[in-house]
């Protein structure tokens, strides 16, 4: 150890590089509020945090005279900055939603003893109606997809998943039936016994959330995988990728998309300062061609999307030296996939 430092010179260099990359990532991840991110959060956060958010909000009202007390102030100190950062994301994502749950749970725990009977009944009846309608709709659509009846509903389901081949899985149906029966029994117990336990406002909501996820992960998991996976898209893009390239610079791509392209296609990504010769864009709308550089131009070598997603499109461009284009045959990619 020299000069009171605990890190050697190589370790210091690695630490500085890590901090620099972390800061650059944060600068790209957050920015000014935008309507796309705002609309995504408003649509999804409501259900994701149910029933925590109304109970946590009630804690703010019920403890009006003690808002500076630690049991209210500390959870709010964690909740509010995280909520602000959620609306400052440049790419809409529900990954950060989970960071809101611990402070909401703490606030909700102190709100439970103060809930009036009318508030408890309102939460219960809303959860009962919502999750019952949801469960019935899931079963109805699955029966239509499996049996083909009603024909119009079945056609609409498969229209959303072009090319999907449905297969009947007995184990998935058994698990879905078990959780549906459990839901009916819990609702019957809650409405007939009217229990006095302090946790009674969250029983139906918790059971309904469990019902929703189990049915989605059993009856509809193959459909969800087919519609959401990037495997086929990434494999097609990897086939169009030149055999030799320096790195790929991503534009408007989220963490899940970057991870999919790196895992399924072994893409080597780089940043704006790395001089990448491949550009991979995620276009929600048509942004036009990338701007050319002096003596260089971006040439489209591939574009594609997931079959079930009509709002996204990936476009991959290669940087070509136009000054040599007239003297030498350009190095074309191994395969050009149809659009």
C-alpha positions, -999 to +999 in steps of 0.1 A: +000+000+000+015+033-011+003+068-003-026+055+019-043+040-012-059+005-010-061+001-047-032-006-071-029+013-104-047-013-125-075-015-100-079+022-100-081+023-137-108-004-137-127+014-110-126+047-129-137+029-161-166+013-143-177+046-128-175+063-162-195+036-179-221+036-151-224+074-154-228+072-192-254+045-188-274+067-163-272+097-187-287+076-214-314+060-191-329+092-178-339+124-194-368+149-197-403+135-191-421+122-223-457+113-230-448+077-240-432+069-207-459+088-188-487+068-205-469+035-200-465+041-162-501+053-158-515+022-176-493-004-158-484+009-124-521+010-113-525-028-116-489-036-107-490-020-073-526-030-065-538-030-037-507-014-021-510+021-037-545+029-024-537+017+011-504+035+011-522+067+000-547+062+028-517+062+053-509+097+041-545+108+049-549+088+082-516+100+097-520+136+087-509+149+121-478+126+122-463+129+087-429+138+101-428+107+123-403+081+112-429+054+103-443+078+076-414+101+067-389+073+060-410+053+036-420+085+018-383+096+015-377+063-004-409+063-024-411+098-038-376+100-054-380+066-069-414+076-083-399+107-099-371+087-115-397+063-128-412+091-149-378+104-160-368+071-178-361+076-215-373+040-223-406+029-207-401-002-186-417-019-156-384-031-142-382-002-117-418-008-104-405-033-079-385-006-061-418+011-052-432-019-034-411-019-002-419+017+009-455+012-001-457-020+020-444-001+050-469+027+046-497+002+040-489-018+072-495+014+092-526+022+073-544-011+079-555-004+115-570+029+104-591+017+075-628+022+078-652-006+070-665+012+039-630+015+025-623-022+031-655-032+014-648-009-016-613-025-020-627-060-017-656-056-041-634-039-067-609-068-065-637-094-065-653-080-096-621-073-115-603-106-109-635-126-114-641-110-148-604-114-156-604-151-148-636-157-167-622-139-197-589-159-196-608-192-195-632-181-223-604-170-246-584-202-239-615-224-247-620-205-279-583-209-289-584-246-280-617-257-294-622-231-322-656-221-307-669-195-310-652-192-344-651-154-345-634-152-311-609-179-321-600-161-353-594-129-334-571-147-310-550-162-337-550-130-357-530-115-328-505-144-330-498-150-367-482-184-373-487-197-337-495-234-333-515-241-302-510-274-282-531-287-254-511-293-222-529-313-195-507-303-166-512-266-173-550-271-174-549-289-140-529-262-123-552-235-137-583-254-125-568-258-090-560-221-087-595-212-100-611-235-074-589-219-047-600-185-058-637-194-055-631-209-020-612-178-008-639-154-020-666-176-004-647-176+029-641-139+029-677-129+021-694-155+044-671-153+075-664-115+074-631-121+094-619-095+118-581-099+111-562-068+104-550-082+070-586-088+057-585-059+031-557-076+011-569-112+011-590-110-021-566-087-039-536-110-031-556-141-041-567-124-073-532-114-082-521-150-077-550-162-099-540-138-126-503-148-127-509-186-124-534-186-152-511-165-174-482-188-167-501-220-174-529-215-200-513-186-219-475-192-213-469-206-248-488-178-265-470-152-244-436-167-252-444-168-289-455-131-289-428-117-266-396-136-273-369-120-294-352-153-302-364-156-338-358-119-345-323-120-331-313-152-350-325-135-382-305-104-374-274-125-366-275-142-400-275-108-417-247-095-395-213-093-415-188-119-406-163-093-394-174-061-377-161-039-349-191-034-327-228-027-328-242+007-315-278+003-303-303+031-307-336+033-287-332-002-273-342-012-238-322-035-214-343-065-222-338-061-259-300-056-255-298-087-233-318-107-259-295-097-288-264-103-267-276-137-255-293-152-285-271-135-312-238-129-294-239-092-305-209-071-294-223-037-284-205-005-281-212+031-272-213+064-292-175+069-287-164+034-297-166+040-335-190+011-342-195+002-379-229-014-373-260+005-362-290-013-347-321+008-342-355+001-326-380+022-344-415+026-330-422+050-360-404+057-392-375+080-382-359+079-417-324+069-427-295+077-404-274+107-413-243+100-434-208+110-426-182+125-449-172+097-474-192+072-454-229+061-456-252+039-436-266+011-457-296-010-446-286-047-443-316-061-423-349-052-408-375-073-389-399-075-360-417-100-338-448-114-356-472-104-328-459-068-324-469-045-352-456-013-335-419-021-334-393-026-361-356-033-359-333-019-386-296-027-389-273-006-409-236-010-419-212+018-423-198+018-459-169+038-473-184+055-503-150+068-515-140+032-524-174+021-537-166+030-573-132+012-572-139-020-553-168-043-549-184-037-515-182-064-488-218-076-486-233-094-457-236-131-458-274-130-462-301-105-469-334-114-454-366-104-470-384-075-453 
